[in-house]
Amino acid sequence: MRVLVISDMEGVAGICRWEQVTGGKPQFEEGRKLYTEEINAAVRGARAGGATEVVVLDCHGAGGGWSFNSLVPELLDPGCEWVVQNEWTEYTAFLEEGCDAAMLIAMHAMAGTPDGVLSHTVSGTEWRNLWFNGQSVGETGINAALCGQWGCPVVMVSGDRATCAEAAALLGPGVTAVEVKQGLGRYSARHIPPSRARFLIAEAAEEAVGTSPRVEPFVPERPCEIKVELALSDGAGRWNHREGVSLADSRTVVSTGSDWWTAWRRLYL
């Protein structure tokens, strides 16, 4: 069984401030270690559940050379391999070759979620809302659609309470959700200790991988329309003259394609 672990950083137990997830900040080094150990827990659990190959995809944009390169390699569990991307959603080879299940570790809630710790969608300052065919989504939706493009179901998600609720609403009640903290606001949370969070993640990963998927791959309807509401009109010009992309107004970008992947590449890559 081949398992993909897609990880972000804001959903880690113990993290609730930008300084913990921004490369170069003093608190980032502690955040990296907490992050890596939650990834390790997912890898251990997947292996215990029968995974024969596990690939970790670090999807946290920490800035600078740390972007998509935030985990600590020397601490990483030997039961996996990991990918450093140049751009988010760039690496698809493992999915294209055939992947049985995906797990989203340390996810955060979509922009505007009041009790979502460090909530945002793609850019904390530029993107206000995102829709796939009229359905409001966040980064859980983006990652799930990426996996679904190649028929891979997301079987487990970890993060704060708001993220777990968002995942269940999008993917269905069959997805295994591990709540490691409860957001009290965007920059505050009631956390469980990291050691307990790792135990719960490993236990859930083993169960999710070791049983038949209870969720279907998330595949947005075809053809697909992706719409982004920007916070400001300043950056909208970057999409001028892109095939399949238009501006509905000064702050709303619309990308269309025969499927989600076509529309997403036109918008993002």
C-alpha positions, 0 to 999 in steps of 0.5 A, a space after each residue: 500500500 502506497 500512502 502520501 502524507 501532505 503536511 502543513 505547519 499551522 495545525 500542529 499542537 503547540 503552535 498558534 503564532 506566526 513566529 512559530 511558522 515563519 522561517 528565520 524567526 527564533 521560535 521557528 526552530 521549536 516549531 519545526 521540531 514539533 512539526 516533524 514529530 507529528 509527521 513522524 507519528 503519521 508515518 509510524 501509524 501508516 506503516 503499522 497499518 500496512 503501508 509499504 511506501 510512504 512519501 511525505 510532501 512538505 507543503 508549508 510556505 515558511 518563506 525563503 529557503 524554508 518554503 516547502 522545506 520546513 521539516 527537520 531531515 535528521 529527525 524524520 522517521 526512516 520509514 518514509 521519503 520526503 519531497 522538497 518542492 519549489 512551488 506548492 502542488 508542483 509534485 504529482 509523480 507519486 499520485 500519477 504512479 498510483 497512490 492508495 491513500 493520503 493523509 493531511 497532517 497539521 492542516 489549518 482552517 480556511 480564511 475567515 474561520 473565527 476559531 481557526 488557529 492561524 486560519 488563511 487560504 493560500 496567502 494570509 494577506 492576498 486571498 480572501 475566499 476560494 470556491 470550486 464550482 461555487 463551493 467554498 474551500 480552503 487548503 484542505 480542499 485544494 490538497 484533497 482535489 489534488 489527490 482526487 485528480 488521480 483517484 486517491 482518497 484523503 482518509 485522515 486529517 489532523 489539525 484544530 477543531 475548526 479544521 476537523 469540522 471543515 474536513 468532515 463537511 467537505 469529505 464526509 463523516 467517513 474521514 478520520 479527523 484528529 483534533 490536537 487543539 481547540 482554537 479560541 481565536 486566530 492566535 490562541 488555542 487550548 492545546 493537548 500536549 505534543 506527546 498525546 497529539 502524536 499518540 492520537 495521530 499515530 493511532 488514527 493513521 494506523 486505523 485509517 490506513 489499515 481499513 478500507 477507505 470510508 471516503 471517496 476521492 474528492 473530485 470537483 465536478 467537470 468542467 471546473 470553475 475556480 474563483 478567488 476573491 482577493 483582499 485588494 485589487 493591486 495584484 489582479 493584473 498578474 492574471 491578465 492574458 492567461 488562457 482560461 482566466 478572467 476577472 469578474 471584477 477588480 478583486 475576483 479572478 475566475 479560472 475555468 478548465 475541463 477539470 480541476 487540475 487544468 483550472 488550478 494550473 491556469 490559476 496557480 502554477 
